[in-house]
Amino acid sequence: MSRPRILIVGAGFAGYRTARTLSRLTRGRAHITLLNPTDYFLYLPLLPQVAAGILEPRRVTVSLSDSLPDVRLVLGEADRIDLDDGTVHYTGPEGEEGSLSYDRLVLAAGSVNKLLPIPGVAEHAHGFRGLPEALYLRDHVTRQVELAASADDPKACAARCTFVVVGAGYTGTEVAAHGQMFTDAQVRKHPLRQGMRPRWMLLDVAPRVLPEMDEKLSATADRVLRQRGVDVRMGTSVKEATHDGVVLTDGEFVETRTLVWCVGVRPDPLVESLGLPMEKGRLLVDPHLQVPGRPELFACGDVAAVPDLENPGSYTPMTAQHAWRHGKIAAENVAASLGLGGARKPYRHRDLGFVVDLGGAKAAANPLGVTLSGVPAGAVTRGYHLAAMPGNRVRVAADWLLDAVLPRQAVQLGLVRSWSVPLDTSSPEVARVAGGPGRRADARSGPGAALAADTDDGGGPGRAGPPDEPAKGQPGSGTTQVRPGSGAAQPRSEPETAKGRPLAGPPGSGHGQLRSESETAKGRPAAATATAATAAATAGEPARNQPGGEPAKNQPGGEPAKNQPGGEPAKNQPGGEPAKNQPAPAPPPRPLGPDHPAPGPVKRTDAPDDSAKGDS
């Protein structure tokens, strides 16, 4: 008798725990396949420390092949699921297409950035959902401080040293707390000419910081942020974003080159194409994490609306804590359905507290209901993360020790460009590559996002649990909501989605680059686009970076050509002469927002998961 085939889509907190538990339960009696865009599991709760230069990027990643030796890893993104044929169609990292058959399917695709139709946000903001975004933010902040130090104009210096974070949930709070410490350390070593200090702003329409938490812990976080110099503004958000700054809902214009979007997350749009009952973008499942009427289909993590048996009538929030526990129960129930385990179990949980890292020795925590702050909370928080991580504990602890005794290295690596990590993406865990296969598009990305879905289902609170459970919720988790602006979105025309043509602009437009036919043909409509800033782009003005960018002239990090402000256009860029012995570049597609100039023609090659603060 052949062994049953189990396919898991997504390797975030839910998918990784499912694969690990199934491997232990089945003991080689089933074929287990894991489909994921990357070859690692990302421990999202520590991502702000990567952006702040405390941890090296590999410290927060765990190799799937090494930690899941009995599980077959397939690199790729699921494009379409054929429930009747029992097949998942996917696109590999180099554009190749394939399909996988299954007897049991576990959907753990995770979530993506929640993007509301506020004018300019899609073009000028960056999210904080994946490793590429953290690396970009680290380089970008370093660059802005260095450019501010050499600026002669006090106004330009102040704009570069102003960093706006939208969303005072877990991720936004931690990004602002760590960011202020990071930039202050840079300025202490290399003071700004005007004697200015970097300014971090934290905005949210909620009445207080960390609205999901206990009021005492929320007050602790608010006090630490203000003492550190963060400009905390509750009841305020962004009304419009431009290249020069942001317009707040109270009418104030803040000049800045940096806008970090931590408003929240929404379920991966993959599940919408199934045509099954949904709850605010999440697939409805029973308490056993099984889809009613589909005995072969299970779902867990952010894509699943799991009934909360402790609070009848509600569903478990989209947090790492729940995703990690979902994975264990899903694995046990999948094994039981194949006769490889015990009886099925419903999902139940008990909250044991909260932990929020505020940088340095500061944190806010209430393990087992005991409210802690300061150094004791910091020790509990870091101890919890070490216990919860499935690997790299010694390396993480070593980085923490080195950070405590040595100054941080503030250098730009230039590995991730602004256009590589657009906010409007359904694959924040994968950086876009010029000339590579595009990521899949969905109708709920971009300024034309479906407001009803995105404004009503934010992530819930992240809670601490037993040592084997990850902490906290996802980036910007909580009830954070941003008031939508008045910008109208326009659908993409058919020529824009034709084979091989850039969908939202060339690399450097800040929107989708070189999306292939597979993105729009595999059960997903093309994303809606914004019209903001197109007039300037089509008029031939030099493209600019995302928040805080200078004219990008083929220089890593977006500096002008030849390292001179206003330098001559780089070769093969709009406005520059073609390289010798090369065919003249085709006219660039119309950029959607200010970013980098379009490159020359790129040959077409045909062809997630984790919730911030980690879900899968």
C-alpha positions as CSV (number, residue, x, y, z in Angstrom):
1,M,0.0,0.0,0.0
2,S,1.4,3.4,-1.0
3,R,2.1,6.0,1.6
4,P,-0.4,8.9,1.9
5,R,0.8,12.3,0.5
6,I,0.5,15.3,2.8
7,L,1.2,18.8,1.4
8,I,1.7,21.8,3.5
9,V,1.6,25.3,1.9
10,G,3.6,27.8,3.9
11,A,6.4,27.5,6.4
12,G,5.6,30.2,8.9
13,F,4.7,29.5,12.5
14,A,1.7,27.4,11.7
15,G,3.2,25.6,8.7
16,Y,6.6,24.9,10.3
17,R,5.0,23.5,13.5
18,T,2.6,21.4,11.4
19,A,5.5,19.9,9.4
20,R,7.6,19.3,12.4
21,T,4.8,17.6,14.4
22,L,3.7,15.5,11.4
23,S,7.2,14.3,10.8
24,R,7.4,13.0,14.4
25,L,3.9,11.5,14.4
26,T,4.1,9.7,11.0
27,R,7.6,8.3,11.4
28,G,8.1,7.8,7.7
29,R,4.6,6.3,7.1
30,A,3.6,9.3,4.9
31,H,5.2,11.5,2.3
32,I,5.3,15.0,3.7
33,T,6.0,17.9,1.3
34,L,6.4,21.6,2.3
35,L,5.9,24.3,-0.3
36,N,7.4,27.6,0.6
37,P,9.0,30.6,-1.2
38,T,12.1,30.5,1.0
39,D,14.3,27.8,2.4
40,Y,14.0,29.0,6.0
41,F,11.6,29.6,8.8
42,L,11.6,33.2,9.9
43,Y,11.3,34.1,13.6
44,L,9.4,37.3,13.1
45,P,9.3,38.6,16.7
46,L,13.0,39.5,16.5
47,L,12.8,41.2,13.1
48,P,13.0,44.7,14.6
49,Q,16.3,43.8,16.2
50,V,17.6,42.9,12.7
51,A,16.5,46.4,11.4
52,A,18.3,48.0,14.4
53,G,21.6,46.2,13.8
54,I,21.4,44.1,17.0
55,L,21.0,40.7,15.3
56,E,22.5,39.6,12.0
57,P,19.8,38.4,9.5
58,R,20.7,34.7,9.6
59,R,20.2,34.7,13.4
60,V,16.4,34.9,13.0
61,T,16.2,32.2,10.3
62,V,16.1,28.5,10.7
63,S,17.0,26.2,7.8
64,L,14.0,24.1,6.8
65,S,16.1,21.3,5.3
66,D,18.3,21.0,8.4
67,S,15.5,21.2,10.9
68,L,13.0,19.1,9.0
69,P,15.1,16.2,7.6
70,D,12.2,13.9,6.8
71,V,10.2,16.6,5.0
72,R,10.6,17.3,1.3
73,L,11.1,21.0,0.7
74,V,9.8,22.5,-2.6
75,L,10.7,26.1,-3.2
76,G,7.9,28.1,-4.8
77,E,4.6,30.0,-4.4
78,A,1.2,28.4,-4.7
79,D,-0.7,30.0,-7.5
80,R,-3.8,27.9,-7.8
81,I,-5.4,25.0,-5.9
82,D,-7.5,22.5,-7.8
83,L,-9.6,20.9,-5.0
84,D,-11.4,18.4,-7.3
85,D,-8.1,17.1,-8.8
86,G,-6.2,17.3,-5.5
87,T,-3.4,19.4,-7.0
88,V,-1.6,22.6,-6.1
89,H,0.0,24.5,-9.0
90,Y,3.0,26.7,-8.1
91,T,5.7,28.9,-9.5
92,G,9.3,28.3,-8.6
93,P,11.9,31.0,-7.7
94,E,13.3,31.0,-11.3
95,G,9.9,31.2,-13.0
96,E,9.4,27.5,-13.6
97,E,5.9,26.1,-13.1
98,G,5.0,22.9,-11.4
99,S,2.2,21.0,-9.6
100,L,2.0,18.8,-6.5
101,S,-0.6,16.2,-5.7
102,Y,-1.9,15.4,-2.3
103,D,-4.2,13.3,-0.2
104,R,-4.2,15.8,2.6
105,L,-3.6,19.5,2.2
106,V,-2.8,21.9,5.0
107,L,-3.1,25.6,4.1
108,A,-0.8,27.8,6.2
109,A,0.1,30.5,3.8
110,G,0.1,33.3,6.4
111,S,-0.6,37.0,5.8
112,V,0.5,40.0,3.8
113,N,0.6,43.8,4.5
114,K,-2.7,45.5,5.1
115,L,-2.8,48.3,2.6
116,L,-5.5,50.9,2.7
117,P,-6.4,53.3,-0.1
118,I,-4.6,56.3,1.3
119,P,-3.1,58.5,-1.4
120,G,0.7,58.0,-1.8
121,V,1.1,55.2,0.7
122,A,1.6,52.4,-1.9
123,E,4.3,54.5,-3.6
124,H,6.2,56.0,-0.6
125,A,5.8,53.5,2.3
126,H,7.4,50.2,3.2
127,G,6.1,47.4,5.3
128,F,7.8,45.3,7.9
129,R,6.7,41.7,7.1
130,G,9.9,40.0,5.9
131,L,13.6,39.9,6.1
132,P,14.2,41.9,2.9
133,E,12.1,44.8,4.3
134,A,14.1,44.7,7.6
135,L,17.4,44.8,5.7
136,Y,16.1,47.7,3.5
137,L,15.0,49.7,6.5
138,R,18.4,49.2,8.2
139,D,20.3,50.5,5.1
140,H,17.8,53.3,4.5
141,V,17.9,54.7,8.0
142,T,21.7,54.5,8.0
143,R,21.8,56.3,4.7
144,Q,19.5,59.1,5.8
145,V,21.5,59.8,8.9
146,E,24.8,59.9,6.9
147,L,23.3,62.2,4.3
148,A,21.9,64.4,7.0
149,A,25.3,64.7,8.6
150,S,26.7,66.1,5.3
151,A,23.8,68.3,4.4
152,D,24.3,72.1,4.6
153,D,20.6,72.9,4.6
154,P,19.1,72.6,8.1
155,K,15.7,71.9,6.5
156,A,16.9,69.0,4.5
157,C,18.8,67.6,7.5
158,A,15.7,67.7,9.6
159,A,13.6,65.9,6.9
160,R,16.2,63.1,6.5
161,C,16.3,62.7,10.3
162,T,12.6,62.4,10.7
163,F,11.2,58.8,10.6
164,V,7.5,58.2,10.7
165,V,6.0,54.8,11.8
166,V,2.3,54.2,11.3
167,G,0.7,51.7,13.6
168,A,1.3,51.5,17.4
169,G,0.8,47.7,17.7
170,Y,3.5,45.3,18.6
171,T,5.7,45.8,15.5
172,G,5.3,49.5,15.1
173,T,6.1,50.1,18.8
174,E,9.2,48.0,18.7
175,V,10.4,49.5,15.4
176,A,10.1,53.0,16.8
177,A,11.7,52.0,20.2
178,H,14.7,50.3,18.5
179,G,14.9,52.8,15.8
180,Q,15.3,55.8,18.1
181,M,18.2,54.0,19.9
182,F,19.8,53.0,16.7
183,T,19.9,56.5,15.2
184,D,20.9,58.2,18.5
185,A,23.9,55.9,18.6
186,Q,24.9,56.9,15.1
187,V,24.6,60.6,15.9
188,R,26.7,60.2,19.1
189,K,29.6,59.0,17.0
190,H,29.0,61.4,14.1
191,P,27.1,64.5,15.3
192,L,24.9,66.3,12.8
193,R,26.2,69.7,11.7
194,Q,23.2,71.5,13.0
195,G,23.3,69.7,16.3
196,M,20.0,68.1,15.6
197,R,18.8,64.8,17.0
198,P,16.9,62.1,14.9
199,R,13.2,62.3,15.4
200,W,11.0,59.2,15.4
201,M,7.2,59.6,15.2
202,L,4.7,56.9,16.1
203,L,1.2,57.4,14.8
204,D,-2.0,55.5,15.4
205,V,-5.7,56.3,15.5
206,A,-6.1,54.1,18.6
207,P,-6.4,56.0,21.9
208,R,-3.1,54.5,23.4
209,V,0.0,52.6,22.5
210,L,-0.4,48.8,22.3
211,P,-4.2,48.9,22.6
212,E,-4.4,45.1,22.7
213,M,-2.4,45.0,25.9
214,D,-3.2,45.6,29.6
215,E,-3.4,49.3,30.3
216,K,-0.5,49.1,32.8
217,L,1.7,47.5,30.1
218,S,0.5,50.0,27.6
219,A,1.4,52.9,29.9
220,T,4.9,51.4,30.5
221,A,5.5,51.2,26.8
222,D,4.3,54.8,26.3
223,R,6.5,56.1,29.1
224,V,9.6,54.4,27.8
225,L,9.0,55.7,24.2
226,R,8.5,59.3,25.4
227,Q,11.5,59.2,27.7
228,R,13.6,57.9,24.8
229,G,12.4,60.9,22.6
230,V,9.9,59.2,20.4
231,D,7.1,61.6,19.3
232,V,4.0,59.5,20.2
233,R,0.8,60.8,18.7
234,M,-2.4,58.8,19.4
235,G,-5.6,59.5,17.5
236,T,-3.6,60.6,14.5
237,S,-2.6,58.9,11.3
238,V,-1.5,59.6,7.7
239,K,-4.0,61.3,5.4
240,E,-1.6,61.5,2.4
241,A,2.0,60.5,1.6
242,T,4.2,62.4,-0.8
243,H,7.9,62.3,-1.8
244,D,8.6,65.2,0.6
245,G,6.6,64.1,3.6
246,V,3.3,63.1,5.0
247,V,0.0,65.0,5.6
248,L,-1.4,63.9,9.0
249,T,-5.1,63.6,9.7
250,D,-4.9,66.7,11.9
251,G,-3.7,68.7,8.9
252,E,0.0,69.0,9.8
253,F,2.6,68.4,7.1
254,V,5.7,66.5,8.3
255,E,8.7,66.6,6.1
256,T,10.3,63.1,6.0
257,R,12.0,60.7,3.7
258,T,10.9,57.6,5.7
259,L,7.4,56.1,6.1
260,V,7.2,52.7,7.8
261,W,3.8,51.0,7.5
262,C,3.0,48.8,10.4
263,V,-0.8,49.1,10.4
264,G,-1.5,45.4,10.4
265,V,-1.8,42.3,8.2
266,R,-4.5,40.5,6.2
267,P,-4.8,36.9,5.2
268,D,-2.9,35.7,2.1
269,P,-5.3,36.1,-0.8
270,L,-4.6,32.6,-2.0
271,V,-7.5,31.2,0.0
272,E,-10.0,33.6,-1.7
273,S,-9.6,31.7,-5.0
274,L,-11.0,28.5,-3.5
275,G,-14.6,29.7,-3.5
276,L,-15.2,28.3,0.0
277,P,-16.9,30.1,2.9
278,M,-14.8,32.9,4.3
279,E,-14.8,35.2,7.3
280,K,-13.1,38.5,6.7
281,G,-10.7,37.0,4.2
282,R,-10.0,33.9,6.3
283,L,-11.0,30.4,5.4
284,L,-13.7,29.1,7.8
285,V,-12.7,25.9,9.6
286,D,-14.2,23.8,12.4
287,P,-12.6,23.5,15.9
288,H,-10.5,20.7,14.4
289,L,-9.0,23.0,11.8
290,Q,-10.8,21.1,9.0
291,V,-12.8,22.8,6.3
292,P,-16.4,21.7,6.5
293,G,-17.4,19.4,3.6
294,R,-13.7,18.9,2.6
295,P,-12.2,16.1,4.7
296,E,-8.9,16.4,2.9
297,L,-8.5,20.1,3.5
298,F,-7.1,21.7,6.7
299,A,-6.1,25.3,7.4
300,C,-4.3,27.0,10.2
301,G,-2.5,30.3,11.0
302,D,-3.6,33.6,9.6
303,V,-5.5,32.2,6.7
304,A,-7.9,30.2,9.0
305,A,-10.8,31.6,10.9
306,V,-10.7,29.2,13.8
307,P,-13.5,29.2,16.3
308,D,-12.4,30.5,19.7
309,L,-13.9,27.9,22.1
310,E,-12.9,30.1,25.1
311,N,-15.0,33.0,23.7
312,P,-18.0,31.5,21.8
313,G,-19.0,33.4,18.7
314,S,-15.5,34.8,18.0
315,Y,-12.4,33.6,16.2
316,T,-8.8,33.3,17.3
317,P,-6.8,36.4,16.4
318,M,-4.0,36.4,13.8
319,T,-1.0,36.1,16.1
320,A,2.1,33.9,16.3
321,Q,1.0,32.4,19.5
322,H,-2.2,31.0,18.0
323,A,-0.4,30.0,14.7
324,W,2.2,28.0,16.6
325,R,-0.6,26.2,18.5
326,H,-2.7,25.8,15.4
327,G,0.2,23.9,13.7
328,K,0.4,21.3,16.5
329,I,-3.4,20.6,16.5
330,A,-3.6,20.5,12.7
331,A,-0.8,18.0,12.5
332,E,-2.4,15.7,15.1
333,N,-5.7,15.9,13.3
334,V,-4.2,15.2,9.9
335,A,-2.4,12.2,11.3
336,A,-5.6,11.0,12.9
337,S,-7.6,11.3,9.6
338,L,-5.1,9.0,8.0
339,G,-5.1,6.5,10.8
340,L,-1.5,7.4,11.8
341,G,-2.3,9.0,15.2
342,G,-4.8,9.1,18.0
343,A,-8.2,10.8,18.2
344,R,-8.9,14.2,16.7
345,K,-8.6,17.2,19.1
346,P,-10.3,20.5,19.0
347,Y,-8.3,23.7,19.3
348,R,-8.3,25.3,22.7
349,H,-5.9,27.8,24.2
350,R,-5.1,29.7,27.4
351,D,-3.3,33.0,27.4
352,L,-0.4,33.2,29.8
353,G,0.7,36.8,29.3
354,F,2.4,39.4,27.0
355,V,5.9,40.3,26.2
356,V,7.1,43.4,24.2
357,D,10.8,44.3,23.6
358,L,11.4,48.0,23.8
359,G,15.2,47.9,23.2
360,G,18.1,47.9,25.5
361,A,17.2,46.5,28.9
362,K,13.6,47.8,28.6
363,A,10.5,45.8,27.9
364,A,6.9,45.4,29.0
365,A,5.7,41.9,30.1
366,N,3.1,40.2,32.3
367,P,4.0,36.5,32.4
368,L,1.3,34.6,34.3
369,G,-0.4,37.9,35.1
370,V,2.6,39.4,36.9
371,T,3.2,42.9,35.6
372,L,6.8,43.6,34.9
373,S,8.8,46.5,33.4
374,G,12.4,47.7,33.1
375,V,15.2,45.2,33.4
376,P,13.2,42.3,34.9
377,A,10.8,42.5,31.9
378,G,13.7,42.7,29.5
379,A,15.2,39.6,31.0
380,V,11.9,37.7,30.8
381,T,11.3,38.8,27.2
382,R,14.7,37.7,26.0
383,G,14.6,34.5,27.9
384,Y,11.2,33.8,26.4
385,H,12.4,34.4,22.8
386,L,15.4,32.1,23.4
387,A,13.1,29.3,24.6
388,A,10.6,29.8,21.8
389,M,13.1,29.8,18.9
390,P,13.4,26.5,17.2
391,G,17.1,27.1,16.5
392,N,20.0,29.5,16.6
393,R,19.7,30.1,20.3
394,V,23.4,30.3,21.0
395,R,24.0,32.6,18.0
396,V,21.2,35.0,19.1
397,A,22.5,35.0,22.7
398,A,26.0,35.8,21.4
399,D,24.8,38.7,19.3
400,W,23.0,40.1,22.3
401,L,26.1,39.8,24.4
402,L,28.3,41.5,21.8
403,D,25.7,44.3,21.4
404,A,25.9,45.0,25.1
405,V,29.7,45.5,25.1
406,L,30.5,46.7,21.5
407,P,29.2,49.5,19.4
408,R,26.9,48.6,16.5
409,Q,28.2,48.7,12.9
410,A,26.3,51.4,11.0
411,V,27.1,50.6,7.4
412,Q,25.0,50.3,4.2
413,L,25.2,46.9,2.6
414,G,23.1,48.0,-0.4
415,L,21.8,44.5,-1.0
416,V,18.1,45.5,-1.0
417,R,16.8,48.3,-3.1
418,S,13.7,50.3,-2.5
419,W,11.8,48.9,-5.5
420,S,12.7,45.4,-4.4
421,V,10.4,45.7,-1.3
422,P,7.2,47.5,-2.4
423,L,4.4,47.7,0.1
424,D,2.0,46.4,-2.6
425,T,3.1,42.8,-2.6
426,S,1.6,39.4,-1.7
427,S,5.1,38.0,-1.1
428,P,6.8,40.3,1.5
429,E,9.2,37.4,2.3
430,V,10.8,37.5,-1.1
431,A,12.6,40.6,-2.5
432,R,11.9,41.4,-6.1
433,V,14.8,41.0,-8.6
434,A,15.1,43.0,-11.8
435,G,14.4,40.7,-14.7
436,G,13.2,37.9,-12.5
437,P,9.7,36.4,-12.4
438,G,7.3,38.7,-10.7
439,R,5.3,37.9,-7.7
440,R,1.6,37.1,-7.9
441,A,-0.8,40.0,-7.9
442,D,-4.1,40.2,-6.1
443,A,-7.1,42.5,-6.3
444,R,-6.8,43.5,-2.7
445,S,-3.3,45.1,-3.0
446,G,-2.6,48.7,-3.7
447,P,-4.6,51.8,-3.2
448,G,-7.7,50.2,-4.6
449,A,-7.7,47.5,-1.8
450,A,-11.1,46.3,-0.7
451,L,-11.8,48.6,2.3
452,A,-14.3,46.3,3.9
453,A,-11.9,43.5,4.3
454,D,-8.8,45.5,5.3
455,T,-10.4,47.8,7.8
456,D,-12.2,45.1,9.8
457,D,-9.8,42.3,10.5
458,G,-6.6,43.4,12.1
459,G,-4.3,41.1,14.0
460,G,-5.1,40.5,17.6
461,P,-2.9,40.7,20.6
462,G,0.2,38.6,20.9
463,R,0.5,36.7,24.1
464,A,3.2,34.8,25.7
465,G,2.8,31.1,26.3
466,P,4.8,28.1,27.4
467,P,8.4,28.1,26.4
468,D,7.8,26.3,23.2
469,E,5.4,29.0,21.9
470,P,6.4,32.1,20.0
471,A,5.6,35.4,21.5
472,K,3.5,38.2,20.4
473,G,1.4,39.0,17.4
474,Q,2.3,40.1,13.9
475,P,3.7,43.4,12.7
476,G,1.2,46.1,13.5
477,S,-1.1,43.6,15.0
478,G,-4.1,44.8,16.9
479,T,-7.0,47.1,16.2
480,T,-4.9,49.7,14.5
481,Q,-6.9,51.3,11.7
482,V,-6.0,54.2,9.4
483,R,-8.6,56.5,8.0
484,P,-8.7,56.1,4.3
485,G,-7.9,59.1,2.1
486,S,-9.8,60.3,-0.9
487,G,-7.5,58.9,-3.6
488,A,-9.3,57.0,-6.3
489,A,-7.9,53.9,-7.7
490,Q,-8.1,52.8,-11.4
491,P,-8.0,49.2,-12.6
492,R,-5.1,48.1,-14.8
493,S,-5.8,47.8,-18.5
494,E,-5.5,44.6,-20.4
495,P,-2.2,45.5,-22.1
496,E,-0.6,46.0,-18.8
497,T,-1.2,42.4,-17.8
498,A,-0.1,40.9,-21.1
499,K,2.7,38.4,-21.1
500,G,6.1,39.7,-20.1
501,R,5.0,43.4,-19.7
502,P,5.6,45.3,-16.5
503,L,2.4,45.4,-14.6
504,A,2.8,48.4,-12.4
505,G,6.0,50.0,-13.6
506,P,9.7,49.1,-14.1
507,P,12.0,48.2,-11.3
508,G,12.3,51.4,-9.5
509,S,8.7,52.4,-9.7
510,G,8.0,51.3,-6.1
511,H,5.1,49.2,-7.3
512,G,5.0,45.7,-9.0
513,Q,7.9,44.9,-11.3
514,L,7.7,42.6,-14.3
515,R,4.8,40.5,-13.2
516,S,4.3,37.6,-15.5
517,E,1.1,36.1,-16.9
518,S,1.0,33.5,-14.1
519,E,0.3,36.2,-11.6
520,T,-2.9,37.2,-13.2
521,A,-4.0,34.0,-14.8
522,K,-3.9,31.6,-11.8
523,G,-7.0,32.5,-10.1
524,R,-5.9,36.0,-9.1
525,P,-7.0,39.3,-10.5
526,A,-4.4,41.9,-11.2
527,A,-3.9,44.4,-8.4
528,A,-5.5,47.8,-8.6
529,T,-3.1,50.8,-9.0
530,A,-3.0,54.3,-7.7
531,T,-2.8,57.4,-10.0
532,A,-0.8,59.5,-7.6
533,A,2.5,60.9,-8.8
534,T,2.1,59.6,-12.4
535,A,2.1,63.1,-13.9
536,A,5.6,63.9,-12.6
537,A,6.9,60.6,-13.7
538,T,5.6,60.8,-17.2
539,A,6.8,64.3,-17.6
540,G,10.4,63.0,-17.5
541,E,11.3,64.1,-14.0
542,P,14.0,62.0,-12.4
543,A,12.5,59.1,-10.4
544,R,13.1,59.1,-6.8
545,N,13.4,56.6,-4.0
546,Q,10.7,55.5,-1.7
547,P,10.5,57.7,1.4
548,G,13.8,59.4,1.8
549,G,15.2,58.7,-1.6
550,E,17.4,60.7,-3.7
551,P,17.5,60.4,-7.5
552,A,18.5,56.8,-8.1
553,K,21.2,56.7,-10.7
554,N,22.2,53.1,-10.7
555,Q,23.8,53.5,-7.3
556,P,23.1,51.1,-4.5
557,G,21.0,52.7,-1.9
558,G,19.7,55.3,-4.3
559,E,22.5,57.9,-4.3
560,P,23.0,60.1,-7.4
561,A,25.3,59.0,-10.1
562,K,29.0,59.5,-9.5
563,N,28.1,60.2,-5.9
564,Q,27.3,63.8,-6.6
565,P,23.9,65.4,-6.0
566,G,22.3,66.1,-9.3
567,G,25.0,64.1,-11.2
568,E,24.6,63.2,-14.8
569,P,22.1,60.5,-15.7
570,A,23.5,56.9,-15.5
571,K,23.9,54.9,-18.7
572,N,20.8,53.1,-19.9
573,Q,18.6,55.1,-17.6
574,P,15.9,57.4,-18.8
575,G,17.6,60.6,-19.8
576,G,20.9,58.9,-20.4
577,E,22.6,57.8,-23.6
578,P,22.5,54.1,-24.4
579,A,25.5,52.0,-23.6
580,K,27.8,51.4,-26.5
581,N,27.3,48.3,-28.7
582,Q,23.9,47.8,-27.0
583,P,20.5,48.1,-28.6
584,A,18.7,51.3,-27.7
585,P,16.5,50.7,-24.7
586,A,12.8,50.5,-25.3
587,P,10.7,53.4,-23.9
588,P,10.1,52.7,-20.2
589,P,6.6,52.0,-19.0
590,R,4.9,54.8,-17.2
591,P,6.1,54.7,-13.6
592,L,3.4,54.5,-11.0
593,G,5.2,56.3,-8.3
594,P,8.4,58.1,-7.6
595,D,11.3,55.7,-7.1
596,H,14.2,54.5,-9.3
597,P,14.3,55.1,-13.1
598,A,13.3,52.3,-15.3
599,P,16.1,50.1,-16.6
600,G,16.4,48.9,-20.2
601,P,14.3,46.1,-21.6
602,V,14.4,43.0,-19.6
603,K,13.9,39.6,-21.1
604,R,10.8,37.9,-19.7
605,T,11.2,34.6,-17.8
606,D,8.0,32.8,-17.0
607,A,7.3,31.5,-13.9
608,P,4.5,34.8,3.3
609,D,4.3,33.4,5.7
610,D,4.4,34.4,8.7
611,S,2.4,36.9,10.4
612,A,4.3,39.7,11.6
613,K,5.2,38.9,15.0
614,G,4.9,35.9,13.4
615,D,2.1,33.9,12.0
616,S,2.3,31.6,9.2
